[in-house]
Amino acid sequence: MQELNQGGNPIVLNKDEEVISFKCELQENLQKAMKTFVEEHPNWDQYRIIQAAIAGFLMQKGFQNRDLTRLYIGNMFSMNFRD
């Protein structure tokens, strides 16, 4: 499994969508579980897992935002929503 992008520059996917990289330390058990999951589910990667987890957490805590909902649903069901 690749390491998270630790560079200081954001990666621009297109003019409407930016991805900002950040460094995050994970507990060893969480890292192993994520690696095992990615190996067993090739349509997932560590970036998709982290995005879905953060979006899901924010939604559960009551943050309501259409773009966040699209990101969460898109990650969970391999959908790509465009305006």
mmCIF file as gemmi writes it, N, C-alpha and C atoms, coordinates in Angstrom:
data_model
loop_
_atom_site.group_PDB
_atom_site.id
_atom_site.type_symbol
_atom_site.label_atom_id
_atom_site.label_alt_id
_atom_site.label_comp_id
_atom_site.label_asym_id
_atom_site.label_entity_id
_atom_site.label_seq_id
_atom_site.pdbx_PDB_ins_code
_atom_site.Cartn_x
_atom_site.Cartn_y
_atom_site.Cartn_z
_atom_site.occupancy
_atom_site.B_iso_or_equiv
_atom_site.pdbx_formal_charge
_atom_site.auth_seq_id
_atom_site.auth_asym_id
_atom_site.pdbx_PDB_model_num
ATOM 1 N N . MET Axp A 1 ? 0.843 -1.17 0 1 0 ? 1 A 1
ATOM 2 C CA . MET Axp A 1 ? 0 0 0 1 0 ? 1 A 1
ATOM 3 C C . MET Axp A 1 ? 0.888 1.232 0 1 0 ? 1 A 1
ATOM 4 N N . GLN Axp A 2 ? 0.545 2.21 -0.791 1 0 ? 2 A 1
ATOM 5 C CA . GLN Axp A 2 ? 1.325 3.425 -0.872 1 0 ? 2 A 1
ATOM 6 C C . GLN Axp A 2 ? 1.135 4.272 0.373 1 0 ? 2 A 1
ATOM 7 N N . GLU Axp A 3 ? 2.136 5.087 0.683 1 0 ? 3 A 1
ATOM 8 C CA . GLU Axp A 3 ? 1.999 6.027 1.78 1 0 ? 3 A 1
ATOM 9 C C . GLU Axp A 3 ? 1.186 7.223 1.306 1 0 ? 3 A 1
ATOM 10 N N . LEU Axp A 4 ? 0.566 7.9 2.258 1 0 ? 4 A 1
ATOM 11 C CA . LEU Axp A 4 ? -0.195 9.101 1.918 1 0 ? 4 A 1
ATOM 12 C C . LEU Axp A 4 ? 0.734 10.14 1.33 1 0 ? 4 A 1
ATOM 13 N N . ASN Axp A 5 ? 0.225 10.939 0.418 1 0 ? 5 A 1
ATOM 14 C CA . ASN Axp A 5 ? 0.985 12.028 -0.171 1 0 ? 5 A 1
ATOM 15 C C . ASN Axp A 5 ? 1.349 13.014 0.926 1 0 ? 5 A 1
ATOM 16 N N . GLN Axp A 6 ? 2.64 13.173 1.195 1 0 ? 6 A 1
ATOM 17 C CA . GLN Axp A 6 ? 3.074 14.032 2.282 1 0 ? 6 A 1
ATOM 18 C C . GLN Axp A 6 ? 3.658 15.342 1.781 1 0 ? 6 A 1
ATOM 19 N N . GLY Axp A 7 ? 3.536 15.612 0.51 1 0 ? 7 A 1
ATOM 20 C CA . GLY Axp A 7 ? 4.052 16.859 -0.043 1 0 ? 7 A 1
ATOM 21 C C . GLY Axp A 7 ? 3.254 18.051 0.438 1 0 ? 7 A 1
ATOM 22 N N . GLY Axp A 8 ? 3.837 19.216 0.354 1 0 ? 8 A 1
ATOM 23 C CA . GLY Axp A 8 ? 3.172 20.421 0.825 1 0 ? 8 A 1
ATOM 24 C C . GLY Axp A 8 ? 2.235 21.026 -0.192 1 0 ? 8 A 1
ATOM 25 N N . ASN Axp A 9 ? 2.298 20.584 -1.432 1 0 ? 9 A 1
ATOM 26 C CA . ASN Axp A 9 ? 1.483 21.186 -2.48 1 0 ? 9 A 1
ATOM 27 C C . ASN Axp A 9 ? 0.199 20.403 -2.691 1 0 ? 9 A 1
ATOM 28 N N . PRO Axp A 10 ? -0.936 21.105 -2.864 1 0 ? 10 A 1
ATOM 29 C CA . PRO Axp A 10 ? -2.174 20.384 -3.165 1 0 ? 10 A 1
ATOM 30 C C . PRO Axp A 10 ? -2.105 19.784 -4.559 1 0 ? 10 A 1
ATOM 31 N N . ILE Axp A 11 ? -2.8 18.687 -4.747 1 0 ? 11 A 1
ATOM 32 C CA . ILE Axp A 11 ? -2.902 18.053 -6.053 1 0 ? 11 A 1
ATOM 33 C C . ILE Axp A 11 ? -4.211 18.515 -6.659 1 0 ? 11 A 1
ATOM 34 N N . VAL Axp A 12 ? -4.166 19.175 -7.817 1 0 ? 12 A 1
ATOM 35 C CA . VAL Axp A 12 ? -5.372 19.687 -8.443 1 0 ? 12 A 1
ATOM 36 C C . VAL Axp A 12 ? -5.864 18.665 -9.449 1 0 ? 12 A 1
ATOM 37 N N . LEU Axp A 13 ? -7.071 18.109 -9.207 1 0 ? 13 A 1
ATOM 38 C CA . LEU Axp A 13 ? -7.643 17.116 -10.109 1 0 ? 13 A 1
ATOM 39 C C . LEU Axp A 13 ? -8.276 17.78 -11.322 1 0 ? 13 A 1
ATOM 40 N N . ASN Axp A 14 ? -9.008 18.838 -11.084 1 0 ? 14 A 1
ATOM 41 C CA . ASN Axp A 14 ? -9.553 19.66 -12.153 1 0 ? 14 A 1
ATOM 42 C C . ASN Axp A 14 ? -9.819 21.04 -11.579 1 0 ? 14 A 1
ATOM 43 N N . LYS Axp A 15 ? -10.273 21.954 -12.395 1 0 ? 15 A 1
ATOM 44 C CA . LYS Axp A 15 ? -10.405 23.329 -11.914 1 0 ? 15 A 1
ATOM 45 C C . LYS Axp A 15 ? -11.491 23.482 -10.858 1 0 ? 15 A 1
ATOM 46 N N . ASP Axp A 16 ? -12.435 22.533 -10.744 1 0 ? 16 A 1
ATOM 47 C CA . ASP Axp A 16 ? -13.514 22.627 -9.765 1 0 ? 16 A 1
ATOM 48 C C . ASP Axp A 16 ? -13.241 21.844 -8.497 1 0 ? 16 A 1
ATOM 49 N N . GLU Axp A 17 ? -12.217 21.005 -8.493 1 0 ? 17 A 1
ATOM 50 C CA . GLU Axp A 17 ? -11.999 20.096 -7.379 1 0 ? 17 A 1
ATOM 51 C C . GLU Axp A 17 ? -10.527 20.106 -6.975 1 0 ? 17 A 1
ATOM 52 N N . GLU Axp A 18 ? -10.255 20.397 -5.707 1 0 ? 18 A 1
ATOM 53 C CA . GLU Axp A 18 ? -8.892 20.364 -5.206 1 0 ? 18 A 1
ATOM 54 C C . GLU Axp A 18 ? -8.776 19.307 -4.12 1 0 ? 18 A 1
ATOM 55 N N . VAL Axp A 19 ? -7.62 18.687 -4.057 1 0 ? 19 A 1
ATOM 56 C CA . VAL Axp A 19 ? -7.316 17.736 -3.003 1 0 ? 19 A 1
ATOM 57 C C . VAL Axp A 19 ? -6.145 18.314 -2.233 1 0 ? 19 A 1
ATOM 58 N N . ILE Axp A 20 ? -6.3 18.425 -0.934 1 0 ? 20 A 1
ATOM 59 C CA . ILE Axp A 20 ? -5.241 18.957 -0.093 1 0 ? 20 A 1
ATOM 60 C C . ILE Axp A 20 ? -4.654 17.809 0.709 1 0 ? 20 A 1
ATOM 61 N N . SER Axp A 21 ? -3.346 17.653 0.635 1 0 ? 21 A 1
ATOM 62 C CA . SER Axp A 21 ? -2.664 16.564 1.332 1 0 ? 21 A 1
ATOM 63 C C . SER Axp A 21 ? -2.363 16.964 2.768 1 0 ? 21 A 1
ATOM 64 N N . PHE Axp A 22 ? -2.374 15.988 3.666 1 0 ? 22 A 1
ATOM 65 C CA . PHE Axp A 22 ? -1.949 16.218 5.032 1 0 ? 22 A 1
ATOM 66 C C . PHE Axp A 22 ? -1.305 14.955 5.566 1 0 ? 22 A 1
ATOM 67 N N . LYS Axp A 23 ? -0.447 15.145 6.526 1 0 ? 23 A 1
ATOM 68 C CA . LYS Axp A 23 ? 0.245 14.014 7.138 1 0 ? 23 A 1
ATOM 69 C C . LYS Axp A 23 ? -0.547 13.566 8.35 1 0 ? 23 A 1
ATOM 70 N N . CYS Axp A 24 ? -0.728 12.258 8.474 1 0 ? 24 A 1
ATOM 71 C CA . CYS Axp A 24 ? -1.533 11.72 9.561 1 0 ? 24 A 1
ATOM 72 C C . CYS Axp A 24 ? -0.886 10.421 10.05 1 0 ? 24 A 1
ATOM 73 N N . GLU Axp A 25 ? -0.675 10.335 11.354 1 0 ? 25 A 1
ATOM 74 C CA . GLU Axp A 25 ? -0.167 9.099 11.925 1 0 ? 25 A 1
ATOM 75 C C . GLU Axp A 25 ? -1.346 8.213 12.313 1 0 ? 25 A 1
ATOM 76 N N . LEU Axp A 26 ? -1.263 6.937 11.946 1 0 ? 26 A 1
ATOM 77 C CA . LEU Axp A 26 ? -2.303 5.97 12.284 1 0 ? 26 A 1
ATOM 78 C C . LEU Axp A 26 ? -1.736 4.936 13.239 1 0 ? 26 A 1
ATOM 79 N N . GLN Axp A 27 ? -2.581 4.456 14.134 1 0 ? 27 A 1
ATOM 80 C CA . GLN Axp A 27 ? -2.159 3.355 14.985 1 0 ? 27 A 1
ATOM 81 C C . GLN Axp A 27 ? -1.868 2.148 14.099 1 0 ? 27 A 1
ATOM 82 N N . GLU Axp A 28 ? -0.943 1.322 14.544 1 0 ? 28 A 1
ATOM 83 C CA . GLU Axp A 28 ? -0.52 0.174 13.746 1 0 ? 28 A 1
ATOM 84 C C . GLU Axp A 28 ? -1.695 -0.747 13.421 1 0 ? 28 A 1
ATOM 85 N N . ASN Axp A 29 ? -2.579 -1 14.378 1 0 ? 29 A 1
ATOM 86 C CA . ASN Axp A 29 ? -3.72 -1.883 14.125 1 0 ? 29 A 1
ATOM 87 C C . ASN Axp A 29 ? -4.648 -1.317 13.063 1 0 ? 29 A 1
ATOM 88 N N . LEU Axp A 30 ? -4.854 -0.009 13.08 1 0 ? 30 A 1
ATOM 89 C CA . LEU Axp A 30 ? -5.694 0.631 12.071 1 0 ? 30 A 1
ATOM 90 C C . LEU Axp A 30 ? -5.042 0.552 10.695 1 0 ? 30 A 1
ATOM 91 N N . GLN Axp A 31 ? -3.735 0.783 10.642 1 0 ? 31 A 1
ATOM 92 C CA . GLN Axp A 31 ? -3.001 0.691 9.377 1 0 ? 31 A 1
ATOM 93 C C . GLN Axp A 31 ? -3.077 -0.721 8.803 1 0 ? 31 A 1
ATOM 94 N N . LYS Axp A 32 ? -2.904 -1.731 9.647 1 0 ? 32 A 1
ATOM 95 C CA . LYS Axp A 32 ? -2.968 -3.122 9.183 1 0 ? 32 A 1
ATOM 96 C C . LYS Axp A 32 ? -4.372 -3.478 8.682 1 0 ? 32 A 1
ATOM 97 N N . ALA Axp A 33 ? -5.381 -3.025 9.414 1 0 ? 33 A 1
ATOM 98 C CA . ALA Axp A 33 ? -6.76 -3.305 8.995 1 0 ? 33 A 1
ATOM 99 C C . ALA Axp A 33 ? -7.068 -2.642 7.658 1 0 ? 33 A 1
ATOM 100 N N . MET Axp A 34 ? -6.617 -1.407 7.489 1 0 ? 34 A 1
ATOM 101 C CA . MET Axp A 34 ? -6.862 -0.704 6.228 1 0 ? 34 A 1
ATOM 102 C C . MET Axp A 34 ? -6.122 -1.399 5.088 1 0 ? 34 A 1
ATOM 103 N N . LYS Axp A 35 ? -4.897 -1.832 5.321 1 0 ? 35 A 1
ATOM 104 C CA . LYS Axp A 35 ? -4.128 -2.531 4.296 1 0 ? 35 A 1
ATOM 105 C C . LYS Axp A 35 ? -4.813 -3.835 3.897 1 0 ? 35 A 1
ATOM 106 N N . THR Axp A 36 ? -5.274 -4.597 4.88 1 0 ? 36 A 1
ATOM 107 C CA . THR Axp A 36 ? -5.972 -5.854 4.603 1 0 ? 36 A 1
ATOM 108 C C . THR Axp A 36 ? -7.249 -5.597 3.806 1 0 ? 36 A 1
ATOM 109 N N . PHE Axp A 37 ? -8.002 -4.573 4.2 1 0 ? 37 A 1
ATOM 110 C CA . PHE Axp A 37 ? -9.239 -4.247 3.488 1 0 ? 37 A 1
ATOM 111 C C . PHE Axp A 37 ? -8.953 -3.898 2.037 1 0 ? 37 A 1
ATOM 112 N N . VAL Axp A 38 ? -7.943 -3.066 1.791 1 0 ? 38 A 1
ATOM 113 C CA . VAL Axp A 38 ? -7.6 -2.657 0.423 1 0 ? 38 A 1
ATOM 114 C C . VAL Axp A 38 ? -7.16 -3.864 -0.405 1 0 ? 38 A 1
ATOM 115 N N . GLU Axp A 39 ? -6.417 -4.77 0.193 1 0 ? 39 A 1
ATOM 116 C CA . GLU Axp A 39 ? -5.976 -5.97 -0.523 1 0 ? 39 A 1
ATOM 117 C C . GLU Axp A 39 ? -7.155 -6.864 -0.894 1 0 ? 39 A 1
ATOM 118 N N . GLU Axp A 40 ? -8.186 -6.911 -0.038 1 0 ? 40 A 1
ATOM 119 C CA . GLU Axp A 40 ? -9.349 -7.756 -0.294 1 0 ? 40 A 1
ATOM 120 C C . GLU Axp A 40 ? -10.406 -7.073 -1.155 1 0 ? 40 A 1
ATOM 121 N N . HIS Axp A 41 ? -10.346 -5.757 -1.277 1 0 ? 41 A 1
ATOM 122 C CA . HIS Axp A 41 ? -11.318 -4.975 -2.05 1 0 ? 41 A 1
ATOM 123 C C . HIS Axp A 41 ? -10.567 -4.054 -3.005 1 0 ? 41 A 1
ATOM 124 N N . PRO Axp A 42 ? -10.194 -4.562 -4.182 1 0 ? 42 A 1
ATOM 125 C CA . PRO Axp A 42 ? -9.335 -3.793 -5.095 1 0 ? 42 A 1
ATOM 126 C C . PRO Axp A 42 ? -9.96 -2.501 -5.635 1 0 ? 42 A 1
ATOM 127 N N . ASN Axp A 43 ? -11.27 -2.352 -5.509 1 0 ? 43 A 1
ATOM 128 C CA . ASN Axp A 43 ? -11.894 -1.111 -5.978 1 0 ? 43 A 1
ATOM 129 C C . ASN Axp A 43 ? -11.778 0.011 -4.938 1 0 ? 43 A 1
ATOM 130 N N . TRP Axp A 44 ? -11.215 -0.283 -3.776 1 0 ? 44 A 1
ATOM 131 C CA . TRP Axp A 44 ? -10.975 0.7 -2.733 1 0 ? 44 A 1
ATOM 132 C C . TRP Axp A 44 ? -9.478 0.978 -2.633 1 0 ? 44 A 1
ATOM 133 N N . ASP Axp A 45 ? -9.123 2.179 -2.182 1 0 ? 45 A 1
ATOM 134 C CA . ASP Axp A 45 ? -7.747 2.495 -1.827 1 0 ? 45 A 1
ATOM 135 C C . ASP Axp A 45 ? -7.767 3.308 -0.535 1 0 ? 45 A 1
ATOM 136 N N . GLN Axp A 46 ? -6.594 3.57 0.008 1 0 ? 46 A 1
ATOM 137 C CA . GLN Axp A 46 ? -6.522 4.245 1.303 1 0 ? 46 A 1
ATOM 138 C C . GLN Axp A 46 ? -7.134 5.636 1.261 1 0 ? 46 A 1
ATOM 139 N N . TYR Axp A 47 ? -7.042 6.297 0.129 1 0 ? 47 A 1
ATOM 140 C CA . TYR Axp A 47 ? -7.587 7.651 0.006 1 0 ? 47 A 1
ATOM 141 C C . TYR Axp A 47 ? -9.115 7.616 0.051 1 0 ? 47 A 1
ATOM 142 N N . ARG Axp A 48 ? -9.685 6.665 -0.646 1 0 ? 48 A 1
ATOM 143 C CA . ARG Axp A 48 ? -11.142 6.527 -0.665 1 0 ? 48 A 1
ATOM 144 C C . ARG Axp A 48 ? -11.669 6.173 0.726 1 0 ? 48 A 1
ATOM 145 N N . ILE Axp A 49 ? -10.963 5.305 1.444 1 0 ? 49 A 1
ATOM 146 C CA . ILE Axp A 49 ? -11.37 4.924 2.798 1 0 ? 49 A 1
ATOM 147 C C . ILE Axp A 49 ? -11.354 6.144 3.717 1 0 ? 49 A 1
ATOM 148 N N . ILE Axp A 50 ? -10.262 6.894 3.684 1 0 ? 50 A 1
ATOM 149 C CA . ILE Axp A 50 ? -10.131 8.064 4.563 1 0 ? 50 A 1
ATOM 150 C C . ILE Axp A 50 ? -11.195 9.107 4.23 1 0 ? 50 A 1
ATOM 151 N N . GLN Axp A 51 ? -11.425 9.37 2.942 1 0 ? 51 A 1
ATOM 152 C CA . GLN Axp A 51 ? -12.447 10.347 2.546 1 0 ? 51 A 1
ATOM 153 C C . GLN Axp A 51 ? -13.826 9.912 3.013 1 0 ? 51 A 1
ATOM 154 N N . ALA Axp A 52 ? -14.163 8.639 2.802 1 0 ? 52 A 1
ATOM 155 C CA . ALA Axp A 52 ? -15.476 8.145 3.213 1 0 ? 52 A 1
ATOM 156 C C . ALA Axp A 52 ? -15.619 8.204 4.733 1 0 ? 52 A 1
ATOM 157 N N . ALA Axp A 53 ? -14.551 7.873 5.457 1 0 ? 53 A 1
ATOM 158 C CA . ALA Axp A 53 ? -14.607 7.882 6.922 1 0 ? 53 A 1
ATOM 159 C C . ALA Axp A 53 ? -14.802 9.3 7.465 1 0 ? 53 A 1
ATOM 160 N N . ILE Axp A 54 ? -14.046 10.253 6.946 1 0 ? 54 A 1
ATOM 161 C CA . ILE Axp A 54 ? -14.178 11.634 7.423 1 0 ? 54 A 1
ATOM 162 C C . ILE Axp A 54 ? -15.539 12.202 7.062 1 0 ? 54 A 1
ATOM 163 N N . ALA Axp A 55 ? -15.975 11.988 5.82 1 0 ? 55 A 1
ATOM 164 C CA . ALA Axp A 55 ? -17.283 12.495 5.396 1 0 ? 55 A 1
ATOM 165 C C . ALA Axp A 55 ? -18.398 11.854 6.227 1 0 ? 55 A 1
ATOM 166 N N . GLY Axp A 56 ? -18.313 10.552 6.454 1 0 ? 56 A 1
ATOM 167 C CA . GLY Axp A 56 ? -19.317 9.86 7.262 1 0 ? 56 A 1
ATOM 168 C C . GLY Axp A 56 ? -19.355 10.382 8.688 1 0 ? 56 A 1
ATOM 169 N N . PHE Axp A 57 ? -18.185 10.606 9.269 1 0 ? 57 A 1
ATOM 170 C CA . PHE Axp A 57 ? -18.107 11.13 10.631 1 0 ? 57 A 1
ATOM 171 C C . PHE Axp A 57 ? -18.771 12.508 10.712 1 0 ? 57 A 1
ATOM 172 N N . LEU Axp A 58 ? -18.433 13.383 9.785 1 0 ? 58 A 1
ATOM 173 C CA . LEU Axp A 58 ? -19.002 14.733 9.796 1 0 ? 58 A 1
ATOM 174 C C . LEU Axp A 58 ? -20.523 14.698 9.622 1 0 ? 58 A 1
ATOM 175 N N . MET Axp A 59 ? -21.001 13.83 8.747 1 0 ? 59 A 1
ATOM 176 C CA . MET Axp A 59 ? -22.446 13.721 8.541 1 0 ? 59 A 1
ATOM 177 C C . MET Axp A 59 ? -23.127 13.201 9.804 1 0 ? 59 A 1
ATOM 178 N N . GLN Axp A 60 ? -22.529 12.218 10.481 1 0 ? 60 A 1
ATOM 179 C CA . GLN Axp A 60 ? -23.098 11.676 11.714 1 0 ? 60 A 1
ATOM 180 C C . GLN Axp A 60 ? -23.143 12.725 12.821 1 0 ? 60 A 1
ATOM 181 N N . LYS Axp A 61 ? -22.212 13.667 12.776 1 0 ? 61 A 1
ATOM 182 C CA . LYS Axp A 61 ? -22.16 14.716 13.796 1 0 ? 61 A 1
ATOM 183 C C . LYS Axp A 61 ? -23.033 15.916 13.439 1 0 ? 61 A 1
ATOM 184 N N . GLY Axp A 62 ? -23.814 15.792 12.363 1 0 ? 62 A 1
ATOM 185 C CA . GLY Axp A 62 ? -24.797 16.813 12.029 1 0 ? 62 A 1
ATOM 186 C C . GLY Axp A 62 ? -24.362 17.861 11.032 1 0 ? 62 A 1
ATOM 187 N N . PHE Axp A 63 ? -23.167 17.747 10.469 1 0 ? 63 A 1
ATOM 188 C CA . PHE Axp A 63 ? -22.731 18.705 9.463 1 0 ? 63 A 1
ATOM 189 C C . PHE Axp A 63 ? -23.466 18.405 8.168 1 0 ? 63 A 1
ATOM 190 N N . GLN Axp A 64 ? -24.205 19.376 7.671 1 0 ? 64 A 1
ATOM 191 C CA . GLN Axp A 64 ? -24.993 19.183 6.456 1 0 ? 64 A 1
ATOM 192 C C . GLN Axp A 64 ? -24.453 20.055 5.342 1 0 ? 64 A 1
ATOM 193 N N . ASN Axp A 65 ? -24.059 19.403 4.266 1 0 ? 65 A 1
ATOM 194 C CA . ASN Axp A 65 ? -23.487 20.088 3.119 1 0 ? 65 A 1
ATOM 195 C C . ASN Axp A 65 ? -23.672 19.186 1.906 1 0 ? 65 A 1
ATOM 196 N N . ARG Axp A 66 ? -24.203 19.728 0.842 1 0 ? 66 A 1
ATOM 197 C CA . ARG Axp A 66 ? -24.502 18.929 -0.35 1 0 ? 66 A 1
ATOM 198 C C . ARG Axp A 66 ? -23.246 18.287 -0.938 1 0 ? 66 A 1
ATOM 199 N N . ASP Axp A 67 ? -22.145 19.051 -1 1 0 ? 67 A 1
ATOM 200 C CA . ASP Axp A 67 ? -20.902 18.506 -1.554 1 0 ? 67 A 1
ATOM 201 C C . ASP Axp A 67 ? -20.351 17.38 -0.689 1 0 ? 67 A 1
ATOM 202 N N . LEU Axp A 68 ? -20.47 17.517 0.623 1 0 ? 68 A 1
ATOM 203 C CA . LEU Axp A 68 ? -20.027 16.47 1.54 1 0 ? 68 A 1
ATOM 204 C C . LEU Axp A 68 ? -20.855 15.196 1.345 1 0 ? 68 A 1
ATOM 205 N N . THR Axp A 69 ? -22.155 15.355 1.204 1 0 ? 69 A 1
ATOM 206 C CA . THR Axp A 69 ? -23.033 14.211 0.971 1 0 ? 69 A 1
ATOM 207 C C . THR Axp A 69 ? -22.67 13.513 -0.335 1 0 ? 69 A 1
ATOM 208 N N . ARG Axp A 70 ? -22.412 14.287 -1.37 1 0 ? 70 A 1
ATOM 209 C CA . ARG Axp A 70 ? -22.015 13.7 -2.661 1 0 ? 70 A 1
ATOM 210 C C . ARG Axp A 70 ? -20.696 12.943 -2.533 1 0 ? 70 A 1
ATOM 211 N N . LEU Axp A 71 ? -19.746 13.527 -1.811 1 0 ? 71 A 1
ATOM 212 C CA . LEU Axp A 71 ? -18.456 12.87 -1.621 1 0 ? 71 A 1
ATOM 213 C C . LEU Axp A 71 ? -18.636 11.549 -0.882 1 0 ? 71 A 1
ATOM 214 N N . TYR Axp A 72 ? -19.404 11.565 0.176 1 0 ? 72 A 1
ATOM 215 C CA . TYR Axp A 72 ? -19.632 10.352 0.97 1 0 ? 72 A 1
ATOM 216 C C . TYR Axp A 72 ? -20.306 9.264 0.132 1 0 ? 72 A 1
ATOM 217 N N . ILE Axp A 73 ? -21.399 9.606 -0.51 1 0 ? 73 A 1
ATOM 218 C CA . ILE Axp A 73 ? -22.133 8.624 -1.319 1 0 ? 73 A 1
ATOM 219 C C . ILE Axp A 73 ? -21.274 8.147 -2.486 1 0 ? 73 A 1
ATOM 220 N N . GLY Axp A 74 ? -20.568 9.074 -3.108 1 0 ? 74 A 1
ATOM 221 C CA . GLY Axp A 74 ? -19.694 8.704 -4.219 1 0 ? 74 A 1
ATOM 222 C C . GLY Axp A 74 ? -18.625 7.722 -3.808 1 0 ? 74 A 1
ATOM 223 N N . ASN Axp A 75 ? -18.024 7.936 -2.643 1 0 ? 75 A 1
ATOM 224 C CA . ASN Axp A 75 ? -16.994 7.011 -2.16 1 0 ? 75 A 1
ATOM 225 C C . ASN Axp A 75 ? -17.583 5.671 -1.768 1 0 ? 75 A 1
ATOM 226 N N . MET Axp A 76 ? -18.717 5.683 -1.124 1 0 ? 76 A 1
ATOM 227 C CA . MET Axp A 76 ? -19.312 4.433 -0.649 1 0 ? 76 A 1
ATOM 228 C C . MET Axp A 76 ? -19.82 3.556 -1.792 1 0 ? 76 A 1
ATOM 229 N N . PHE Axp A 77 ? -20.302 4.179 -2.849 1 0 ? 77 A 1
ATOM 230 C CA . PHE Axp A 77 ? -20.932 3.406 -3.927 1 0 ? 77 A 1
ATOM 231 C C . PHE Axp A 77 ? -20.238 3.565 -5.27 1 0 ? 77 A 1
ATOM 232 N N . SER Axp A 78 ? -18.999 4.03 -5.261 1 0 ? 78 A 1
ATOM 233 C CA . SER Axp A 78 ? -18.201 4.193 -6.497 1 0 ? 78 A 1
ATOM 234 C C . SER Axp A 78 ? -18.914 5.027 -7.541 1 0 ? 78 A 1
ATOM 235 N N . MET Axp A 79 ? -19.537 6.108 -7.098 1 0 ? 79 A 1
ATOM 236 C CA . MET Axp A 79 ? -20.236 6.999 -8.02 1 0 ? 79 A 1
ATOM 237 C C . MET Axp A 79 ? -19.447 8.286 -8.168 1 0 ? 79 A 1
ATOM 238 N N . ASN Axp A 80 ? -19.578 8.917 -9.313 1 0 ? 80 A 1
ATOM 239 C CA . ASN Axp A 80 ? -18.925 10.181 -9.558 1 0 ? 80 A 1
ATOM 240 C C . ASN Axp A 80 ? -19.983 11.201 -9.924 1 0 ? 80 A 1
ATOM 241 N N . PHE Axp A 81 ? -20.313 12.098 -9.002 1 0 ? 81 A 1
ATOM 242 C CA . PHE Axp A 81 ? -21.346 13.084 -9.234 1 0 ? 81 A 1
ATOM 243 C C . PHE Axp A 81 ? -20.752 14.353 -9.824 1 0 ? 81 A 1
ATOM 244 N N . ARG Axp A 82 ? -21.415 14.895 -10.782 1 0 ? 82 A 1
ATOM 245 C CA . ARG Axp A 82 ? -21.023 16.182 -11.379 1 0 ? 82 A 1
ATOM 246 C C . ARG Axp A 82 ? -22.25 17.075 -11.387 1 0 ? 82 A 1
ATOM 247 N N . ASP Axp A 83 ? -22.014 18.364 -11.208 1 0 ? 83 A 1
ATOM 248 C CA . ASP Axp A 83 ? -23.135 19.326 -11.215 1 0 ? 83 A 1
ATOM 249 C C . ASP Axp A 83 ? -23.792 19.411 -12.567 1 0 ? 83 A 1
